[in-house]
Amino acid sequence: MPTLQELLAQKAELEKQIIETRRTERAEAIAKVKALMAEHGLTMADLSSRAPAAPKSPAGRKAPIKFRNPATGDTWSGRGLQPKWLRAELAAGRQLSDFAV
């Protein structure tokens, strides 16, 4: 059974090998990319130009305001539960259309 010192020495040697392998593989990847760029006539500017952004999903956008309390300025988009201020006004006899924007 190896001692703690032997295991630590093995760990240090493995870490050195990992660093060297990472450096070698990175250099190889860079060489491949440069070769492909040369083959296709690409420049760094070509790589940094952005493609048109995909349209955002409806889930990422805020819903437009559909109802506003003129007294307080509170708003509601019409989605989700009705806010307390609107429920109170509706209970008092007002109509939803009174608050339409």
Short mmCIF file of the C-alpha atoms (twelve columns), coordinates in Angstrom:
data_MODEL
# 
_entry.id   MODEL 
# 
loop_
_atom_site.group_PDB 
_atom_site.id 
_atom_site.type_symbol 
_atom_site.label_atom_id 
_atom_site.label_alt_id 
_atom_site.label_comp_id 
_atom_site.label_asym_id 
_atom_site.label_seq_id 
_atom_site.Cartn_x 
_atom_site.Cartn_y 
_atom_site.Cartn_z 
_atom_site.pdbx_PDB_model_num 
ATOM 1   C CA . MET A 1   0.000   0.000  0.000   1 
ATOM 2   C CA . PRO A 2   1.494   3.373  -1.038  1 
ATOM 3   C CA . THR A 3   2.235   6.008  1.565   1 
ATOM 4   C CA . LEU A 4   0.731   9.458  1.646   1 
ATOM 5   C CA . GLN A 5   3.960   10.992 0.337   1 
ATOM 6   C CA . GLU A 6   4.019   8.586  -2.597  1 
ATOM 7   C CA . LEU A 7   0.400   9.368  -3.440  1 
ATOM 8   C CA . LEU A 8   1.073   13.117 -3.266  1 
ATOM 9   C CA . ALA A 9   4.066   12.696 -5.559  1 
ATOM 10  C CA . GLN A 10  1.908   10.727 -8.013  1 
ATOM 11  C CA . LYS A 11  -0.744  13.450 -7.827  1 
ATOM 12  C CA . ALA A 12  1.842   16.153 -8.565  1 
ATOM 13  C CA . GLU A 13  3.169   14.168 -11.533 1 
ATOM 14  C CA . LEU A 14  -0.372  13.654 -12.874 1 
ATOM 15  C CA . GLU A 15  -1.121  17.367 -12.546 1 
ATOM 16  C CA . LYS A 16  2.039   18.150 -14.540 1 
ATOM 17  C CA . GLN A 17  0.964   15.661 -17.212 1 
ATOM 18  C CA . ILE A 18  -2.516  17.194 -17.319 1 
ATOM 19  C CA . ILE A 19  -1.099  20.696 -17.793 1 
ATOM 20  C CA . GLU A 20  1.278   19.540 -20.535 1 
ATOM 21  C CA . THR A 21  -1.421  17.535 -22.333 1 
ATOM 22  C CA . ARG A 22  -3.816  20.466 -22.147 1 
ATOM 23  C CA . ARG A 23  -1.136  22.776 -23.587 1 
ATOM 24  C CA . THR A 24  -0.361  20.320 -26.404 1 
ATOM 25  C CA . GLU A 25  -4.008  19.719 -27.322 1 
ATOM 26  C CA . ARG A 26  -4.707  23.453 -27.243 1 
ATOM 27  C CA . ALA A 27  -1.781  24.121 -29.597 1 
ATOM 28  C CA . GLU A 28  -3.045  21.398 -31.942 1 
ATOM 29  C CA . ALA A 29  -6.553  22.879 -31.908 1 
ATOM 30  C CA . ILE A 30  -5.189  26.344 -32.690 1 
ATOM 31  C CA . ALA A 31  -3.164  24.916 -35.572 1 
ATOM 32  C CA . LYS A 32  -6.266  23.185 -36.966 1 
ATOM 33  C CA . VAL A 33  -8.317  26.371 -36.722 1 
ATOM 34  C CA . LYS A 34  -5.586  28.396 -38.447 1 
ATOM 35  C CA . ALA A 35  -5.367  25.802 -41.222 1 
ATOM 36  C CA . LEU A 36  -9.146  25.875 -41.740 1 
ATOM 37  C CA . MET A 37  -9.134  29.665 -41.761 1 
ATOM 38  C CA . ALA A 38  -6.394  29.723 -44.384 1 
ATOM 39  C CA . GLU A 39  -8.156  27.060 -46.451 1 
ATOM 40  C CA . HIS A 40  -11.425 29.024 -46.506 1 
ATOM 41  C CA . GLY A 41  -9.897  32.516 -46.613 1 
ATOM 42  C CA . LEU A 42  -11.337 33.584 -43.265 1 
ATOM 43  C CA . THR A 43  -10.043 36.382 -41.058 1 
ATOM 44  C CA . MET A 44  -10.532 37.208 -37.395 1 
ATOM 45  C CA . ALA A 45  -13.084 39.822 -38.484 1 
ATOM 46  C CA . ASP A 46  -15.107 37.043 -40.101 1 
ATOM 47  C CA . LEU A 47  -15.143 35.166 -36.819 1 
ATOM 48  C CA . SER A 48  -16.199 38.126 -34.737 1 
ATOM 49  C CA . SER A 49  -19.082 39.227 -36.946 1 
ATOM 50  C CA . ARG A 50  -22.313 38.235 -35.339 1 
ATOM 51  C CA . ALA A 51  -25.060 36.380 -37.075 1 
ATOM 52  C CA . PRO A 52  -28.523 37.934 -36.864 1 
ATOM 53  C CA . ALA A 53  -30.099 37.184 -33.534 1 
ATOM 54  C CA . ALA A 54  -32.933 34.719 -33.476 1 
ATOM 55  C CA . PRO A 55  -36.288 36.233 -32.576 1 
ATOM 56  C CA . LYS A 56  -36.969 36.131 -28.883 1 
ATOM 57  C CA . SER A 57  -39.598 33.788 -27.605 1 
ATOM 58  C CA . PRO A 58  -42.826 35.286 -26.300 1 
ATOM 59  C CA . ALA A 59  -41.924 34.013 -22.834 1 
ATOM 60  C CA . GLY A 60  -39.003 36.448 -22.698 1 
ATOM 61  C CA . ARG A 61  -41.059 39.575 -23.418 1 
ATOM 62  C CA . LYS A 62  -43.135 41.628 -21.019 1 
ATOM 63  C CA . ALA A 63  -46.823 41.731 -21.770 1 
ATOM 64  C CA . PRO A 64  -48.199 45.173 -22.640 1 
ATOM 65  C CA . ILE A 65  -50.216 46.995 -20.010 1 
ATOM 66  C CA . LYS A 66  -53.963 46.621 -20.561 1 
ATOM 67  C CA . PHE A 67  -55.423 48.036 -17.348 1 
ATOM 68  C CA . ARG A 68  -54.452 51.062 -15.244 1 
ATOM 69  C CA . ASN A 69  -55.860 52.500 -12.028 1 
ATOM 70  C CA . PRO A 70  -56.138 56.241 -12.770 1 
ATOM 71  C CA . ALA A 71  -56.086 57.119 -9.069  1 
ATOM 72  C CA . THR A 72  -52.828 55.359 -8.185  1 
ATOM 73  C CA . GLY A 73  -51.197 54.560 -11.515 1 
ATOM 74  C CA . ASP A 74  -51.066 50.830 -10.715 1 
ATOM 75  C CA . THR A 75  -51.130 48.642 -13.819 1 
ATOM 76  C CA . TRP A 76  -51.979 45.102 -14.870 1 
ATOM 77  C CA . SER A 77  -51.217 43.307 -18.125 1 
ATOM 78  C CA . GLY A 78  -54.305 41.130 -17.971 1 
ATOM 79  C CA . ARG A 79  -52.215 38.022 -17.387 1 
ATOM 80  C CA . GLY A 80  -52.100 36.071 -14.181 1 
ATOM 81  C CA . LEU A 81  -54.188 36.760 -11.119 1 
ATOM 82  C CA . GLN A 82  -55.979 40.077 -10.855 1 
ATOM 83  C CA . PRO A 83  -54.157 42.454 -8.528  1 
ATOM 84  C CA . LYS A 84  -55.714 43.388 -5.206  1 
ATOM 85  C CA . TRP A 85  -56.440 46.960 -6.278  1 
ATOM 86  C CA . LEU A 86  -58.447 45.725 -9.276  1 
ATOM 87  C CA . ARG A 87  -60.334 43.102 -7.283  1 
ATOM 88  C CA . ALA A 88  -61.286 45.733 -4.725  1 
ATOM 89  C CA . GLU A 89  -62.536 48.118 -7.432  1 
ATOM 90  C CA . LEU A 90  -64.525 45.352 -9.150  1 
ATOM 91  C CA . ALA A 91  -66.048 44.341 -5.806  1 
ATOM 92  C CA . ALA A 92  -67.054 47.976 -5.306  1 
ATOM 93  C CA . GLY A 93  -69.125 47.789 -8.494  1 
ATOM 94  C CA . ARG A 94  -66.824 49.207 -11.140 1 
ATOM 95  C CA . GLN A 95  -66.356 47.494 -14.512 1 
ATOM 96  C CA . LEU A 96  -63.127 46.058 -15.904 1 
ATOM 97  C CA . SER A 97  -63.565 48.269 -18.957 1 
ATOM 98  C CA . ASP A 98  -63.276 51.343 -16.673 1 
ATOM 99  C CA . PHE A 99  -59.586 50.545 -16.275 1 
ATOM 100 C CA . ALA A 100 -58.750 49.630 -19.891 1 
ATOM 101 C CA . VAL A 101 -55.808 51.508 -21.324 1 
# 
